[in-house]
């Protein structure tokens, strides 16, 4: 769907704002804030993760009302945002009071003031399907141009979320390897073990306690740090 140049510029500015965020939480918060700025007819915006069981986990939202609409779609197992995550990439609902497709959801959403809604799937490498959920409590109609803006916006948002998630996973992996390596070194010194036996000892401790290896390693490192500090 064509998008006017002014709207393209607005979305490009939003994409730049995404890229400047330091972590996943702030990136998600920026995504919903920028979505509201780019699409002001939707006063309530959220980003949610959708599992294969159609459960909805809201990751960020601009208002409590957006959270309520997300929760209502999960409770009724109906709604545009669920369909956008599982069936069509973009699902629109104009003039909610005349909508027939999701009776359980719409009947209750109207009581919360819903007038129109747009659900857009976000393309991202994160676990589960992500959705951009846009709710209006002031407009019955959705401008066709706004749908194009939302689709364009979703591409940039999905890329940004995927990138920051990959960076966090990499930092976590590096940190985990560092902690485990440090713990192995401590065990080698403490018990006079070669590296492979020290690592095997750490694995046995993890298995016998039914705890993750990195957690056991972290405790060993923290204990050593505490003793060193007196």
Helices and strands as residue ranges (DSSP letters): H 5-19, H 24-38, E 44-50, E 56-61, H 64-76, H 80-86, E 90-93, G 96-98, H 103-109, G 110-112, E 116-122, E 129-136, H 144-191, H 195-209, H 213-228
